[in-house]
Amino acid sequence: MARIERRDVLKLGGLASLTPLAPHTQADKPSPRRRPPDRRAELYGLLGALPDRRRPIRGTKREETERDGYVLETWDLDLNGLENVPAYLARPRTVAGRAPAVLFNHSHGGGYTIGKLEFVNGRSYLQPTPYAKVLTDLGYVALCIDHWVFGERSHTSESDTFKAMLWRGQVLWGMMVYDSLRALDFLLERADVDAGRIATLGMSMGSTMAWWMGALDTRVKVTVDINCLTDFHTLLARKALSLHGLYYFVPGLLNAFTTAQINALIAPRAHLGLAGLRDALTPVEGLDIIDRELQQAYAAARHPERWTLLRYDVEHQETAEGRQEIIAFLQRFL
């Protein structure tokens, strides 16, 4: 039998995929040349094989209770045609006409069984008052769903779900984003919601979901992201990808977008980012890049006041000062 030399395999391109990754530089980053609507479509197109956005949404209210000064509705939603999506909807006890609404995105933190419970019970890295209470005290209606592999949907591991979806041409993050977009559709169908005054916010994984939602859906007028405005390319250069779960990774994303370019799609709508200077998930040099590019984007849109990045000397946590800034930002722009 003839011996196959390594050089022969290389001639066939058989080891091309094994070539080490070259260092990433600013020059490697994609340069957008298309209009924002086209870029949104391009971004959405990277999210894998998704259910039809036009499929009807159905929901069943499981129960309604009064809790800590607000009304809490528990829903079972058919958002994707694949799996039931449990959700909490919190509303003030009395709503005069239509109220502003907030889509709250829960975090990860390894708390797979928590999910939407974060909305009503809080988390260790959030301030003590849960956001269901905070938002309803402000007069807002607020919705939080259990995402894939979390809360009542934590029947299968993140790893198994990610891999099974990949086999089907799906992307776990894409399926999460899809559910969030459809949850927003459900929220806007309510008679007590003002469709022109919609915000989204979240911490950690919920922060990432907030800025993806703001970028993809112009119905979102205010975006608040807490402690996860991560510059992808900085994280890659630091070899720190293991800090994020499998859910975070979208095939082909870096060939088309930087973090700042995704967030620039939110402009000129209001956007508040909060970050910890000692948070390994958001390296400071990456925050500098994003802040600089978004300042330019909002200045070009003639609304520099609608973009703010606040930094605190903490790790991966919300601060008391940050909570007050979030409330003030919502009151100002929503």
N, C-alpha and C positions, 0 to 999 in steps of 0.2 A: 504493500500500500504506500502510495506516495506521501511524503511528509508535507504537511501544510505549514509554511513558515508564517511568522507573525506579519512580515512585510506583505505577504500575499493577501492576508485578511485585510490589512490596512488599505490595500489597493481597491478592495471591494467595498470599502466603507464600513466594514463590519464592526470596527471599534470606534467609529466616529462618535457614538453616543457616550463613550467612556472618557472622552476628552475632558480634563478638569475644567470647571467653570472659571472663566477669566475674571479678574477683579472688575467690579462694577464701577463705572465712573459716571459723572454728570452727563457726559456726552452720549452715554448709552440710553438715556431716558427718552421715552417717546415724546414727540412734539406734535401736539394737536393742531390740525388745520381745518377742522370741520366745525359747523355750527353746533351750539349746545344741544338742540334736539337730536341731531345725528349722533353726537357723542353719547347722549343718554341711551339711544337705541343700541349703539355699539357696546356700551357697558352692560346693558341688560342681556345682550346677545352672548356675552361671555359666561352667563350663569347656568349653562347646560340646558338639558331638555326639561322644560317646565310645562306645567299644565296650562291650559288655555286661560288667558286673563279674562276672557269674556264669559266663562262659565258662571252660571248663577250661584249666588251664595245663599246658603240656608243656615238657620240657627234655631236652637231650642234653648229657652231660658230654663236652667235647672232649678235655680232658687233665687230668692231676693231677701236680703236681710239688712237691718240697720246696724251700723258699726261705727263707733267712734265719731259720731256726728255726720256721717254720710250714708248713702244707700249703696250696698254692694250687690251687684247682679252677677251670678255665675252662669256662664253660657257654654254650650257645646256647639261649635261652629263647623260647618262643612265649607272649608276654604279651598281645598285642593283636590277633593274627590278621591283622596288616597287614605286619609287618616283623620279621625276626629281631632279638632283643635279646641281644647278647653280654654276658657278665657274668663277674666274678671273685668267687669265694667263698674267703675265707681262714679257716682254722681252726687251732687249736693242734694240735700233733702228737698230743697225748693229751687226750681230753676224757672226764672221768668223769661219766657221765649226761648230762643236758641242760644246756647252757651258755646264758648270756645272749647276745643277738645284737644287732648294730648294722647298720642300713642306712646306708652311707656314700654321700653324694651329691657327685659331682665338681663342680668349678667350671667356669666359662666361660673368662674371661681371653683370649678370642680364640684359644685353643688347640683348634681344632676336631678335630684329629687325635689329641688326647691322651685325652680322655674318662676311661675307667676306669683308664688307666695312671697317673693321679694317685694312685690308691689304693695302688699298689705302688711307684711311683717318686718320689712327692711332686711339689711345685711350688715355684717360686722364692719365692712369698709364704707358704708354709707352713714350719714348722720342719723340720729336716733328716730326722728319722726318719719314714718314710711311715706312714700310719695303719694299713695292713694289719699292719705289724709291731707298732705300739703296741697295737692292739686285741687281737691274738692273744696278745701277752705278758700282757695282763690276763686272759686266759682266755676271751675272747669269740669267737664266730663272727661274721664280718662279710661283707657283700655289697655290691658296687658294680656297677651296670649302666652301659653306654653309653647315654646319652640320645639322643633324636632329634638329628641333625646333628653328633654328636660321636663320636670314636673310630672304631670300625668302621662306624658309621652316618653318617659324614661325607661320603657320596656326593653330597649335594645341599646347597646353601647354606642358611643360616638364613633369609635373605630369601625365597628361592624356596619353601622349605618352609612358612614362615609364610603367604605369600600363597596358595599352593595349598590349604592347610588352610582358610584363611578362605573361599575360594570354596566349599568343601564344608560350611561351617558348623562347622568344627572350629577349635580354638584351640591353638596350639603349646604353650603352657604347660599347658593342660588335658591334652593328650596326654602330656606329660612327667609330670605328676602321676599320670595314670592308670597309666603304666608303673611308677612308684614304688610305688603302692598294690598293684599286682599282684606286683611284686618282693617286697614284704612278705608277700603271700600265699604265694609260693614259699618264702621263708625260713622261715615258720612251719610249713610242711609237713615240714620236716626233722626227723628223729628225734633229732638232737643239739642241738636248739634249745629253750630254755625259753620258751614262748609268753607267759608272764607277765612276762618281763624283756627288753623290747625298747626299744632306743634308736635315734635317728637323729641324724646330725650332718653338717655340711658347711661349706665355705668359699665365700663369695661367692654365685654362683648356687646352690651346694649348701647354703648357709645359708638362702636363701629356700625351697628345697625342704624343708629340715628343718622350718621352722616351719609351712609349709603341711601337711606330713605330720602333724605333731603336732596341728594344729588339726582336720584332717579324720578322723583315725583314732585312736580312743581305745585301740587296742592298743599304741600308742607310749607308753611310760611315762616316757621321758626324751628331751628335745629339747635339742640343743646347736647353736646357730647362731653362725657366726664371720663377722663383718664384712659383714653385709648385712641388718640389721634396719632397713630403710629406711621412714620414714614417708612414705606416698604423697603426702599433701597438702602436706607440707613440700617435697618434691621438685618438686611441681607449682608451688608458689608461687615457688620459686627458678628456675623455667624450666630445670630441669636434667634433663629426661626423656631427653635424648640420651646421658646417661651409662649408661643401661641398654640392652641389646640388645632387638630386636623380641620375642624370646621372652617377655619380662617382662610384656607388656601383655595384659590380659584385658578384653574389652568389657563395659561396665556395672559393673565392679567397684566403682568409687568411688560409684556410686549406692546401694550396699548395705552397704559395709564400709569401715572404716579399717584401717590396719595393726594398731593396738592391738586392735581388735575381733576380727580374725582370730586374733591371738595369745592373746586372752583365752579362746578356745575350748580352749586347751591346759590351762588351770587346772582342777583343782588339781594336775595332773601336773607333774613337775619340768621346769624350763626354765632353761637358762643361755644368756645372750647375751653376746657379746664384740664390742667395737667399737673402732675407731681414732678418736681425737679429730680427726685431720686427714684422715679418709677422706671424700672428696667424695660417696661413695655413701650415706653415712649422716650427714646434717647433725645437728649436736649438738642443735639445738632440736627436731628430730624425735625423737631419742633421749630427750630430756627428756619429751616427750609420752607416748611409749610406756612408758617406765619408770614414770611417775606412774600411768598407767591400769592397768598390770599390777600394780603394788604394791597398788592398790585391789582389783583382781580377786582376787588371791591372799589378801589380808587378809579379803575377804568369804568366801572359801572356807576360811578358818581354817588356811591353810598358807602364811604369808608366807615361810617359809624355803625354799620350793621355787622361788622366782623370784629370779634374780640377774642383773644387768647389770653387766659389768665393762668399764671404758673405759681405754684405753692411749694414750699420746702417740705414736701412729704413724699412718701412712696405711693403705692397704688391705693389711694383712698380719697374720699370726698371730705373737704374741710367745712367747718362751720361758716367761714367767710365765703367759701365757694357756694354753699347752699343759699346764702342770702343774695349773692350775685345772680344765681339762677332765677330766683324768685323775681328779683328786680328786672331782669332781662325779659322774662315772660310777661310781666306786667307792662313793660315798655312797648314790646313789639307784638304781643298777641292780643 
